[in-house]
Amino acid sequence: MESAGVLDAMSRARVPHCWFLHFYVVSTLSSLFWLWQYVSGTALLLRIVTASGSPRQTGMSLKRVHLLWFMMAVQGVRRLYESIAFSKPSSSKMWVAHYLIGIMFYLITNVAIWVEGCREFKRSHDLPPQS
């Protein structure tokens, strides 16, 4: 199959527009997961924090991280509620690549919030620097 044929086939890959709901499920679950990581101090967050060797000398304060996490969580829950309560059935479709990009956006944004506060998290929890 020639490359134009592959691109044409990819352009026809569509998912139902109602799958936008998945973005907000992922966002809400991700926010809850990172809250659990933070509160319980479990392995993944601690691994990210101790492995962060960013050359930047500054980062966000933990208060800002908490605020951003809270805002992201509220936005995810609000949009999830709106999608469930107010969405009407539709025959529209979205390109599968846009769907995957949306899922990745919500996952990566939730991780980025916590990564930005790694230096302060290390300082506040007296974690050893990366070796």
Beta strands, then each sheet from edge to edge (+ up, - down):
strand 1: 14-16
strand 2: 93-95
sheet 1: 1+ 2-
end
